[in-house]
Amino acid sequence: MNARDWLAAYAEKLGTPPPSNQEFKAILDVAAEAAHASERVAAPAACWVAARAGVDLDEALRAAREVGEPSD
């Protein structure tokens, strides 16, 4: 089973639609930002935090990029 099929089946079990193609890319962008700025395990947890916070994916990505920026 590929990722899209798995996500569709998982979303159905949870009673929600699966991510659109655009949403899927944004989720991967958030995960990549977290993984590259920290450790790989931060990627799924960052997506969970964004979902729990109820922010849209653009806001989640913006925040992830800000956290990953070097501080002065």
N, C-alpha and C positions, 0 to 999 in steps of 0.2 A: 504494500500500500504506500503510495507516495504521500508527501506532506499535505497537499491540497485535499486529497481524499480523506486522510485521517482527520484533518481539521474540520471538514464538512461533517463527518460522522460524529466527532466530538461536539461540535456546535449543536447538532441536532439533538444529541443526548442532553445537552444543557438548555435546550429550548431557545436558542438564539441563532441568528444567521452567521455563517462563516464570514471571515474577512473578505472584502472585495480585493481585486488585484492591487488597487492603489493602497488600500489599508494594509495588505500583506507586505508590500514594499516598505511602507512607513514603519511597520512593526519591526521588520528586519533592520531598518536604519537605526531605530532606537536601540535594538539589541546590539548592533555593531558598535555604536557609540559607547555603550556601557562596557562592552568586552574590550575594546581597544584602549579605553581610558582607565580601565581597572583590570579585573580578572575576568576570564570567560564566564565564570559562574554568575557574574553580575548581570549578564544579558537577560536571562529569563526573569530574574528577580526585578530588574528595572521595568520590564513590561508589566509584571504583576503590580508593582507600585503605581505605575501610570494608570492602570485600569482601576485600581482601588481608589486612587485620587479622583477618578472621574474626569480626567483631562482628555482633550482630543489629542490625536496623534501628532499634529503639528506642534502643539504646546509641549508634549512629552519629548519630542525630538529637540526642540529649542532648549528646554531645561537640561536635557542630557548633554548637549553641546556646551552649555554654560558650565556645568559641573566639571566637564573634561578639560576646560580651558586652563592653562597655567595661571596661577595667581601671582600677582606682583608682590 
